[in-house]
């Protein structure tokens, strides 16, 4: 990010701020997930385009080379497989607002990144997305399902799985058991529901969908939840600029 001064934990060089993930004991990530993390906080993986920046890669811990930056600069698609590295982030990619992640042609906002404590019911979460020029996320392919699951993996506020959910734009308020996305597309894929879900549990019914990261099976993330009486974090989506 361009600045005259940098936040705590960042390094200032030539009017840009740099953040090294290992400075706050961050966990290792693959290249793509490291970039997603950077974009959540308004940055991107660093572009190494000068000798000064090349020196920055080593910082004070010369044995921890920060990888992936050249790929970010050249925009190449790389299959990093299971390899995980520490990472360096810089700047803002400009195609999405700060704290939004760009994935394919959409921008995504995970409310957890703005506040770990603020959660809302489904209607209020959708209203919040609309005020941002977006709407609740519509997950319409395997790639997007994987992206959402991977991104929420470490966005937890509780050891209890059910409290760590994120609202998505899916509900069955019109016809019980017929789940329809907010773009009026009926969901027919069943494999993304958790085992035993949706079950419409409780006397008030469960007519709105939330996603929860499940380490035993990241594909099975969806659960039906009471729309009005339960609060969760939420995910907004809009087309990138």
N, C-alpha and C positions, 0 to 999 in steps of 0.2 A: 504494500500500500504506500502511496506517496504521502510524505509527512515531513514536518520540521522536527517533530519529536515522536517517539514510538511508545506504545503501551509497555507496561512492565513485562519483562521476559522476552522482548523483541530487540533486535539489533538494528541500528540506523547506519546506512551507508548510501551516500550519494542520493539523498532525499527519498530513499525507499526503506521500508521496514521489513525485516526478515524474522521469521519465527522458526526455531529448531525444535522439532517435536520432543526430543529427549530431554529438553530443559525442564519439563514438568512431569517426567516419568510416564510419558504417553506410551500406549501400547503400540506394538508393531502392526503395520498394515500393508496390504498389497498396494501396488501403484495406483490402481483405479480407486480403491477405497480411501487412500491417502488424499487423492485429489478431491474426492467428494467431501471429505472432512474439511479441507482448506476452503472450498467454496461455500460451505455452510457459514463460515465466519468471515465471508467477504474477501477471501484471498484466492490464490491458486498456487500450484506448485511453482517454484522459482524458475526463472529463465536465466541460465548461466551464459551471458553474452559478453563477458569481459574478464580480464585477468583478476581484477579486484573481486568479482563475484566468485571466480574459481577458488580463490583463497578462502572465501566464506564457507565453502563446503565442509572444511575441516574444523572451523571454529576452534574451540579449545579442546576438542576430543578428536584427535587426528585419526583414531582407529575407527570412527563411525562415519563413513562416507555416506552422504545423502544422495540417493539415487533417484532416477526418474525425471530429472529436470530437463534434460535435452529432449526427451520425448514430448514433454509439455510444450517446449519452445517450437518444435517442428510440427507439432500436431499429428504425429504418427500414431497409428494404432499398434500397441504392443501387447502380446500375450505374456503377462508376468507370471502366469500360473500361480503356484502356491508361495512363491518367494515373497518375503516380507522385509521391509526396510524402515529405518527412520526416514523422516522426510522434512523438507524445507518448504515454506510457503511464502508467497509474495503477491501483493497487488490484488486486483479485482478483474475478473475476465470480462466484465462489462455487459454480458448478454443477459444477466439476471440481476435483480436487486441484491444488496448486501444481505447475507444470511440465507439466501436462496441457493439451491444446488441446480446446476444445469445437467440434464441427462437427456441425450438425444435432442429432440427439438422442444423440450419443455423445461420450465423452471419449477422447482419444488421447495416449499417452505415447511419445515418441521418445527412446530411451535415450541418444542422442547428447547431448541437453540436460543430462543428469545427469553423463555422463563421455564425453569423446572417446576415451579409451583403453580403457575396459572393453568388451569384446565377448565374445560367447558363441556356442556352437554352437546349433543349432535347439532341441533338447530343453531345454537349460538356459535359453535365452531364453524359451521357453514357460513353464517353471517359474517364472521371475522374474515374468512377467506374472500368473500365478496367485497368487503371494504378494501382489500388489498388488490383488487382487480383480478381475482382468481376465483376458484371454487374448490371444493373438496376433491381430492385426487380420484381419478378414475383409472383403475389398474386393468389394462386390457390386453396384456400379453405376458409371456413368461419372463422376458427381459426386464420389464417394469416390475413384475412381482419380485424378482431377485434383487433388483435395485432397492426397493422399499424395505425388504426384509433385511438386507445387509446394512442399510443406513440406520435402522432403528435398533440394531443389535445392542449397542452400548448406551442407548438413551433410556435409562432406567431410574425410577425414583423409589422403588420399593422391591424387597425380595419376593413379594407376592406377584406372580406373573400377571394376574388379571388387572392389576392397578397400573401396568405399564403399557396399556394399549393406546392406539392412535386411531381416531375416527377417519374413515374413508367415505367416499360418496356413494355408498351402497345401502339400500334399505328395501323392506318388503311391506311398506305401510299400506299399499293399495290392495294387494291380494296376499294373504298369508302364505308364505312359502315360495312366492315368486319374487326373487331378488332382482331389483332393477337399479342400474347406475343412474346418477343424476343427469346423464346425457340420454336417458330413455332407452338404453341398451339393456336387455335382460341378460343376467349372468347365468350361464348354463354350466360353467366349469365347477365341478364339485371338489376337486383335489386340493384346493387351497384352504378349505375349511378344516379347523381342528377336528380331531376325532370326536364324534358325538355332537358336532355342531353343524348347522344351526339347530337349536332345540326349543326356541321360544319359551324358555324357562320363566316361571313366575306368573303371578296373576295379572301383572301389567303388560306382559308380553315383551319380547325383545325384537324390535323391528329395525334396528340400525346396526351396521357392521363396523367393527374395529379390528385392527391388525395388531398382533402381538408377536414379538420374536420368540421362536421356539427352538432352542439349540438342538433338541433331539430330531427335529425335522423342520428346517427353515421354510419348506414349501407350505406347510400347514400353519398358516398365520391367522386365519379369520375366525371371528367369534361374533355371534349376535348378542346385542346389548340393548338395554332399555334406552330409548332415545332421549327422554327428558330427565330422568331421575339419576343418571350416572354421568360423571364428568371424566373426560380423558384429554390427553393432548390430541392434536389433529395435524393433518397433512393437507396443504393447499397445492394446487397445480395451475399453471398458466403457460401459454405459449411463450417461448423465449423471443427476445428482440433480435 
